[in-house]
Amino acid sequence: MPHVNTAPVRIPVPGGKVIEEHVGVVATHTRDVSVAHMIAPPGWEEPYQTPEFDEITVVVRGFLVVEAGGERHEVREGQSILTRAGERIRYTTGPLGAEYVAVCLPAFTPESAHRED
């Protein structure tokens, strides 16, 4: 049966980033996939992580810098990137920040992201 999510769940994170989960463990108790809309401010960065999930990231505005496998990728508005489970990855933004949508398979959880301190 279809489910219309009229109120995504806002997930608090440090650094001024906004995460609104539309589908996932928190919003819909779904473990197979998560879909989140994110807005990250200029200069935002998160620690490296080695997630247990594949992640498809579609940039809507601005750009993300994705460091993975010793390479640096600038993913700009209208572009996307696919990262694989088990890769060591780090996301940051440039001077304009970024708005993007992330799809994780299986669903994102803080524990399955394996963020470094």
OpenMM code with the backbone's topology and positions (N, CA, C; nanometers):
from openmm import Vec3, app, unit

residues = "MET PRO HIS VAL ASN THR ALA PRO VAL ARG ILE PRO VAL PRO GLY GLY LYS VAL ILE GLU GLU HIS VAL GLY VAL VAL ALA THR HIS THR ARG ASP VAL SER VAL ALA HIS MET ILE ALA PRO PRO GLY TRP GLU GLU PRO TYR GLN THR PRO GLU PHE ASP GLU ILE THR VAL VAL VAL ARG GLY PHE LEU VAL VAL GLU ALA GLY GLY GLU ARG HIS GLU VAL ARG GLU GLY GLN SER ILE LEU THR ARG ALA GLY GLU ARG ILE ARG TYR THR THR GLY PRO LEU GLY ALA GLU TYR VAL ALA VAL CYS LEU PRO ALA PHE THR PRO GLU SER ALA HIS ARG GLU ASP".split()
positions = [
    Vec3(0.0844, -0.1174, 0.0000),
    Vec3(0.0000, 0.0000, 0.0000),
    Vec3(0.0895, 0.1245, 0.0000),
    Vec3(0.0608, 0.2221, -0.0839),
    Vec3(0.1403, 0.3451, -0.0868),
    Vec3(0.1339, 0.4201, 0.0467),
    Vec3(0.2405, 0.4933, 0.0726),
    Vec3(0.2491, 0.5730, 0.1950),
    Vec3(0.2964, 0.7127, 0.1563),
    Vec3(0.2147, 0.8131, 0.1783),
    Vec3(0.2540, 0.9514, 0.1521),
    Vec3(0.3115, 1.0078, 0.2810),
    Vec3(0.4364, 1.0490, 0.2744),
    Vec3(0.5019, 1.1059, 0.3918),
    Vec3(0.4895, 1.2577, 0.3836),
    Vec3(0.3953, 1.3133, 0.4565),
    Vec3(0.3700, 1.4578, 0.4515),
    Vec3(0.4576, 1.5351, 0.5486),
    Vec3(0.5275, 1.4638, 0.6362),
    Vec3(0.6123, 1.5302, 0.7350),
    Vec3(0.7399, 1.4500, 0.7559),
    Vec3(0.8433, 1.4753, 0.6723),
    Vec3(0.9692, 1.4047, 0.6940),
    Vec3(1.0224, 1.4330, 0.8342),
    Vec3(1.1032, 1.3431, 0.8833),
    Vec3(1.1585, 1.3565, 1.0177),
    Vec3(1.2917, 1.4306, 1.0109),
    Vec3(1.3013, 1.5383, 1.0858),
    Vec3(1.4262, 1.6142, 1.0924),
    Vec3(1.5191, 1.5461, 1.1920),
    Vec3(1.6379, 1.5126, 1.1466),
    Vec3(1.7360, 1.4430, 1.2292),
    Vec3(1.8435, 1.5430, 1.2694),
    Vec3(1.8622, 1.5643, 1.3984),
    Vec3(1.9615, 1.6624, 1.4429),
    Vec3(2.1050, 1.6125, 1.4208),
    Vec3(2.1863, 1.7009, 1.3644),
    Vec3(2.3288, 1.6731, 1.3454),
    Vec3(2.4080, 1.7996, 1.3752),
    Vec3(2.5324, 1.7851, 1.4170),
    Vec3(2.6136, 1.9042, 1.4460),
    Vec3(2.6578, 1.9754, 1.3181),
    Vec3(2.7037, 2.0966, 1.3328),
    Vec3(2.7636, 2.1704, 1.2228),
    Vec3(2.6673, 2.2470, 1.1346),
    Vec3(2.5404, 2.2564, 1.1729),
    Vec3(2.4456, 2.3361, 1.0969),
    Vec3(2.3827, 2.2650, 0.9787),
    Vec3(2.4121, 2.1374, 0.9582),
    Vec3(2.3517, 2.0616, 0.8487),
    Vec3(2.2096, 2.0218, 0.8879),
    Vec3(2.1181, 2.0263, 0.7905),
    Vec3(1.9793, 1.9868, 0.8118),
    Vec3(1.9552, 1.8580, 0.7345),
    Vec3(1.9031, 1.7567, 0.8035),
    Vec3(1.8652, 1.6307, 0.7400),
    Vec3(1.7169, 1.6089, 0.7632),
    Vec3(1.6433, 1.5894, 0.6542),
    Vec3(1.5025, 1.5539, 0.6628),
    Vec3(1.4857, 1.4178, 0.5969),
    Vec3(1.4618, 1.3159, 0.6798),
    Vec3(1.4466, 1.1807, 0.6277),
    Vec3(1.3022, 1.1581, 0.5843),
    Vec3(1.2847, 1.1199, 0.4574),
    Vec3(1.1526, 1.0908, 0.4024),
    Vec3(1.1187, 0.9425, 0.4163),
    Vec3(1.2181, 0.8585, 0.3942),
    Vec3(1.2037, 0.7138, 0.4056),
    Vec3(1.3278, 0.6623, 0.4764),
    Vec3(1.3093, 0.5735, 0.5714),
    Vec3(1.4240, 0.5160, 0.6398),
    Vec3(1.3865, 0.4646, 0.7776),
    Vec3(1.4872, 0.4311, 0.8538),
    Vec3(1.4678, 0.3703, 0.9849),
    Vec3(1.3882, 0.4622, 1.0774),
    Vec3(1.4182, 0.5908, 1.0783),
    Vec3(1.3515, 0.6843, 1.1690),
    Vec3(1.2127, 0.7230, 1.1167),
    Vec3(1.2038, 0.7614, 0.9897),
    Vec3(1.0790, 0.8170, 0.9363),
    Vec3(0.9703, 0.7130, 0.9119),
    Vec3(1.0093, 0.5974, 0.8569),
    Vec3(0.9075, 0.4995, 0.8163),
    Vec3(0.9377, 0.3574, 0.8645),
    Vec3(1.0397, 0.3437, 0.9477),
    Vec3(1.0807, 0.2125, 0.9996),
    Vec3(1.1197, 0.1168, 0.8873),
    Vec3(1.1756, 0.1735, 0.7802),
    Vec3(1.2182, 0.0969, 0.6640),
    Vec3(1.3679, 0.0717, 0.6741),
    Vec3(1.4102, -0.0524, 0.6631),
    Vec3(1.5519, -0.0865, 0.6740),
    Vec3(1.6183, -0.1146, 0.5389),
    Vec3(1.5375, -0.1315, 0.4328),
    Vec3(1.5931, -0.1647, 0.3019),
    Vec3(1.6541, -0.0454, 0.2296),
    Vec3(1.5985, 0.0738, 0.2525),
    Vec3(1.6422, 0.1936, 0.1810),
    Vec3(1.6120, 0.3161, 0.2673),
    Vec3(1.6930, 0.4190, 0.2515),
    Vec3(1.6591, 0.5478, 0.3121),
    Vec3(1.6746, 0.6565, 0.2070),
    Vec3(1.5891, 0.7578, 0.2183),
    Vec3(1.5916, 0.8729, 0.1286),
    Vec3(1.5848, 0.9964, 0.2163),
    Vec3(1.6842, 1.0841, 0.2016),
    Vec3(1.6883, 1.2047, 0.2847),
    Vec3(1.7224, 1.3266, 0.2003),
    Vec3(1.6595, 1.4379, 0.2338),
    Vec3(1.6887, 1.5684, 0.1743),
    Vec3(1.7795, 1.6407, 0.2732),
    Vec3(1.8913, 1.6933, 0.2234),
    Vec3(1.9888, 1.7555, 0.3129),
    Vec3(2.0284, 1.8932, 0.2638),
    Vec3(2.0537, 1.9810, 0.3596),
    Vec3(2.1096, 2.1130, 0.3310),
    Vec3(2.2294, 2.1311, 0.4227),
    Vec3(2.3455, 2.1499, 0.3610),
    Vec3(2.4695, 2.1670, 0.4363),
    Vec3(2.5231, 2.3078, 0.4126),
    Vec3(2.5608, 2.3779, 0.5184),
    Vec3(2.6063, 2.5164, 0.5041),
    Vec3(2.7452, 2.5256, 0.4407),
    Vec3(2.7839, 2.6458, 0.3986),
    Vec3(2.9186, 2.6654, 0.3441),
    Vec3(3.0249, 2.6183, 0.4432),
    Vec3(3.1253, 2.5494, 0.3901),
    Vec3(3.2366, 2.5053, 0.4731),
    Vec3(3.2068, 2.3870, 0.5635),
    Vec3(3.0893, 2.3249, 0.5506),
    Vec3(3.0528, 2.2103, 0.6333),
    Vec3(3.1404, 2.0909, 0.5988),
    Vec3(3.1724, 2.0125, 0.6978),
    Vec3(3.2460, 1.8883, 0.6741),
    Vec3(3.2063, 1.7858, 0.7782),
    Vec3(3.2199, 1.6606, 0.7419),
    Vec3(3.1959, 1.5534, 0.8370),
    Vec3(3.3189, 1.4637, 0.8394),
    Vec3(3.3318, 1.3827, 0.9426),
    Vec3(3.4482, 1.2950, 0.9495),
    Vec3(3.4407, 1.1846, 0.8437),
    Vec3(3.5547, 1.1217, 0.8191),
    Vec3(3.5544, 1.0047, 0.7307),
    Vec3(3.4630, 0.8983, 0.7884),
    Vec3(3.4069, 0.8190, 0.6992),
    Vec3(3.3233, 0.7065, 0.7401),
    Vec3(3.3494, 0.5898, 0.6450),
    Vec3(3.3189, 0.4710, 0.6906),
    Vec3(3.3264, 0.3510, 0.6075),
    Vec3(3.1922, 0.2800, 0.6217),
    Vec3(3.0922, 0.3239, 0.5455),
    Vec3(2.9550, 0.2764, 0.5656),
    Vec3(2.9324, 0.1329, 0.5185),
    Vec3(2.8285, 0.0739, 0.5727),
    Vec3(2.7840, -0.0601, 0.5345),
    Vec3(2.6789, -0.0535, 0.4241),
    Vec3(2.6595, 0.0632, 0.3637),
    Vec3(2.5555, 0.0820, 0.2626),
    Vec3(2.6123, 0.1521, 0.1401),
    Vec3(2.5518, 0.1246, 0.0244),
    Vec3(2.5785, 0.2036, -0.0955),
    Vec3(2.5029, 0.3349, -0.0797),
    Vec3(2.5560, 0.4419, -0.1374),
    Vec3(2.4874, 0.5717, -0.1281),
    Vec3(2.4883, 0.6411, -0.2632),
    Vec3(2.3702, 0.6835, -0.3064),
    Vec3(2.3543, 0.7631, -0.4271),
    Vec3(2.3233, 0.9041, -0.3797),
    Vec3(2.4037, 0.9998, -0.4216),
    Vec3(2.3861, 1.1384, -0.3804),
    Vec3(2.3624, 1.2239, -0.5037),
    Vec3(2.2509, 1.2971, -0.5050),
    Vec3(2.2149, 1.3850, -0.6163),
    Vec3(2.2199, 1.5285, -0.5651),
    Vec3(2.3058, 1.6101, -0.6247),
    Vec3(2.3211, 1.7489, -0.5809),
    Vec3(2.2171, 1.8355, -0.6518),
    Vec3(2.1391, 1.9072, -0.5714),
    Vec3(2.0332, 1.9942, -0.6219),
    Vec3(2.0841, 2.1372, -0.6373),
    Vec3(2.1701, 2.1798, -0.5449),
    Vec3(2.2220, 2.3179, -0.5455),
    Vec3(2.3609, 2.3174, -0.4834),
    Vec3(2.4493, 2.4047, -0.5337),
    Vec3(2.5846, 2.4139, -0.4807),
    Vec3(2.6682, 2.2960, -0.5266),
    Vec3(2.7648, 2.2555, -0.4417),
    Vec3(2.8410, 2.1358, -0.4745),
    Vec3(2.8972, 2.0703, -0.3494),
    Vec3(2.9170, 1.9401, -0.3615),
    Vec3(2.9792, 1.8599, -0.2566),
    Vec3(3.1170, 1.8179, -0.3024),
    Vec3(3.2075, 1.8063, -0.2079),
    Vec3(3.3368, 1.7440, -0.2335),
    Vec3(3.3301, 1.6075, -0.1665),
    Vec3(3.3543, 1.5034, -0.2443),
    Vec3(3.3502, 1.3672, -0.1934),
    Vec3(3.4899, 1.3088, -0.2093),
    Vec3(3.5502, 1.2745, -0.0966),
    Vec3(3.6816, 1.2110, -0.0970),
    Vec3(3.6614, 1.0621, -0.0755),
    Vec3(3.7106, 0.9818, -0.1694),
    Vec3(3.6956, 0.8368, -0.1604),
    Vec3(3.8081, 0.7697, -0.2381),
    Vec3(3.8627, 0.6645, -0.1814),
    Vec3(3.9660, 0.5889, -0.2515),
    Vec3(4.0869, 0.6704, -0.2904),
    Vec3(4.1188, 0.7712, -0.2094),
    Vec3(4.2342, 0.8556, -0.2396),
    Vec3(4.2087, 0.9586, -0.3481),
    Vec3(4.0856, 0.9691, -0.3950),
    Vec3(4.0506, 1.0669, -0.4978),
    Vec3(3.9537, 1.1692, -0.4429),
    Vec3(3.9548, 1.2876, -0.5042),
    Vec3(3.8662, 1.3976, -0.4650),
    Vec3(3.7734, 1.4265, -0.5819),
    Vec3(3.6421, 1.4230, -0.5552),
    Vec3(3.5421, 1.4459, -0.6591),
    Vec3(3.4579, 1.5676, -0.6217),
    Vec3(3.4437, 1.6623, -0.7135),
    Vec3(3.3514, 1.7739, -0.6950),
    Vec3(3.2229, 1.7378, -0.7680),
    Vec3(3.1146, 1.7253, -0.6910),
    Vec3(2.9860, 1.6868, -0.7474),
    Vec3(2.8983, 1.8109, -0.7455),
    Vec3(2.8679, 1.8598, -0.8641),
    Vec3(2.8001, 1.9888, -0.8774),
    Vec3(2.6504, 1.9725, -0.9028),
    Vec3(2.5821, 2.0852, -0.8942),
    Vec3(2.4379, 2.0907, -0.9183),
    Vec3(2.4006, 2.0119, -1.0436),
    Vec3(2.3032, 1.9227, -1.0304),
    Vec3(2.2587, 1.8419, -1.1425),
    Vec3(2.3383, 1.7144, -1.1629),
    Vec3(2.4449, 1.6944, -1.0849),
    Vec3(2.5255, 1.5736, -1.0954),
    Vec3(2.4970, 1.4808, -0.9776),
    Vec3(2.5449, 1.3582, -0.9910),
    Vec3(2.5282, 1.2611, -0.8832),
    Vec3(2.6551, 1.1788, -0.8688),
    Vec3(2.6644, 1.1096, -0.7557),
    Vec3(2.7763, 1.0202, -0.7307),
    Vec3(2.7236, 0.8967, -0.6601),
    Vec3(2.7801, 0.7821, -0.6941),
    Vec3(2.7476, 0.6559, -0.6299),
    Vec3(2.8711, 0.6091, -0.5550),
    Vec3(2.8578, 0.5907, -0.4248),
    Vec3(2.9666, 0.5347, -0.3453),
    Vec3(2.9220, 0.3978, -0.2959),
    Vec3(3.0192, 0.3105, -0.2753),
    Vec3(2.9892, 0.1718, -0.2409),
    Vec3(3.0176, 0.1420, -0.0946),
    Vec3(2.9410, 0.0492, -0.0418),
    Vec3(2.9631, 0.0012, 0.0947),
    Vec3(3.1077, -0.0442, 0.1087),
    Vec3(3.1659, -0.0120, 0.2246),
    Vec3(3.3033, -0.0531, 0.2522),
    Vec3(3.4090, 0.0460, 0.2081),
    Vec3(3.3720, 0.1493, 0.1298),
    Vec3(3.4677, 0.2525, 0.0891),
    Vec3(3.4830, 0.3552, 0.2006),
    Vec3(3.6028, 0.4007, 0.2220),
    Vec3(3.6279, 0.5094, 0.3182),
    Vec3(3.5974, 0.6404, 0.2461),
    Vec3(3.5006, 0.7168, 0.3004),
    Vec3(3.4443, 0.8331, 0.2304),
    Vec3(3.4363, 0.9516, 0.3252),
    Vec3(3.4504, 1.0704, 0.2673),
    Vec3(3.4301, 1.1935, 0.3442),
    Vec3(3.3583, 1.2945, 0.2556),
    Vec3(3.2561, 1.3607, 0.3122),
    Vec3(3.1778, 1.4622, 0.2416),
    Vec3(3.2065, 1.5994, 0.3032),
    Vec3(3.2259, 1.7009, 0.2183),
    Vec3(3.2392, 1.8397, 0.2629),
    Vec3(3.1689, 1.9282, 0.1587),
    Vec3(3.1497, 2.0553, 0.1945),
    Vec3(3.0921, 2.1491, 0.0976),
    Vec3(3.1931, 2.2580, 0.0642),
    Vec3(3.1659, 2.3261, -0.0447),
    Vec3(3.2453, 2.4409, -0.0844),
    Vec3(3.1908, 2.5678, -0.0219),
    Vec3(3.2299, 2.6825, -0.0762),
    Vec3(3.1926, 2.8105, -0.0171),
    Vec3(3.0443, 2.8461, -0.0287),
    Vec3(2.9699, 2.7748, -0.1110),
    Vec3(2.8268, 2.8033, -0.1264),
    Vec3(2.7379, 2.7058, -0.0501),
    Vec3(2.7982, 2.6028, 0.0098),
    Vec3(2.7191, 2.4994, 0.0740),
    Vec3(2.6578, 2.4094, -0.0315),
    Vec3(2.5638, 2.3242, 0.0098),
    Vec3(2.5019, 2.2322, -0.0850),
    Vec3(2.3648, 2.1875, -0.0358),
    Vec3(2.2780, 2.1636, -0.1313),
    Vec3(2.1497, 2.0989, -0.1063),
    Vec3(2.1515, 1.9718, -0.1887),
    Vec3(2.1156, 1.8602, -0.1281),
    Vec3(2.1240, 1.7340, -0.1992),
    Vec3(2.0285, 1.6302, -0.1418),
    Vec3(2.0091, 1.5245, -0.2192),
    Vec3(1.9261, 1.4120, -0.1784),
    Vec3(2.0150, 1.2888, -0.1750),
    Vec3(2.0064, 1.2132, -0.0658),
    Vec3(2.0852, 1.0913, -0.0514),
    Vec3(1.9930, 0.9707, -0.0408),
    Vec3(2.0259, 0.8671, -0.1163),
    Vec3(1.9546, 0.7401, -0.1118),
    Vec3(2.0542, 0.6349, -0.0679),
    Vec3(2.0254, 0.5654, 0.0430),
    Vec3(2.1158, 0.4650, 0.0977),
    Vec3(2.0513, 0.3273, 0.0912),
    Vec3(2.1300, 0.2287, 0.0460),
    Vec3(2.0852, 0.0905, 0.0337),
    Vec3(2.1840, -0.0022, 0.1027),
    Vec3(2.1510, -0.0709, 0.2096),
    Vec3(2.0297, -0.0585, 0.2886),
    Vec3(2.0253, 0.0770, 0.3586),
    Vec3(1.9226, 0.0987, 0.4375),
    Vec3(1.8992, 0.2288, 0.4995),
    Vec3(2.0140, 0.2733, 0.5892),
    Vec3(2.0364, 0.4035, 0.5909),
    Vec3(2.1342, 0.4665, 0.6791),
    Vec3(2.0939, 0.4491, 0.8247),
    Vec3(2.1918, 0.4201, 0.9077),
    Vec3(2.1812, 0.4354, 1.0527),
    Vec3(2.3151, 0.4911, 1.0984),
    Vec3(2.3191, 0.5652, 1.2080),
    Vec3(2.4477, 0.6169, 1.2556),
    Vec3(2.5488, 0.5043, 1.2811),
    Vec3(2.4989, 0.3913, 1.3297),
    Vec3(2.5881, 0.2792, 1.3605),
    Vec3(2.6475, 0.2175, 1.2337),
    Vec3(2.5675, 0.2110, 1.1254),
    Vec3(2.6155, 0.1487, 1.0021),
    Vec3(2.7038, 0.2416, 0.9187),
    Vec3(2.7127, 0.3700, 0.9570),
    Vec3(2.7999, 0.4644, 0.8852),
    Vec3(2.9461, 0.4479, 0.9257),
    Vec3(2.9701, 0.4015, 1.0471),
    Vec3(3.1061, 0.3835, 1.0993),
    Vec3(3.1907, 0.5098, 1.0815),
    Vec3(3.1430, 0.6196, 1.1377),
    Vec3(3.2162, 0.7466, 1.1315),
    Vec3(3.3385, 0.7413, 1.2227),
    Vec3(3.4460, 0.8007, 1.1739),
    Vec3(3.5683, 0.8096, 1.2535),
    Vec3(3.5599, 0.9292, 1.3464),
    Vec3(3.6215, 0.9187, 1.4596),
    Vec3(3.6223, 1.0317, 1.5548),
    Vec3(3.7236, 1.1356, 1.5177),
] * unit.nanometer
topology = app.Topology()
chain = topology.addChain("A")
for resn in residues:
    res = topology.addResidue(resn, chain)
    for name in ("N", "CA", "C"):
        topology.addAtom(name, app.Element.getBySymbol(name[0]), res)
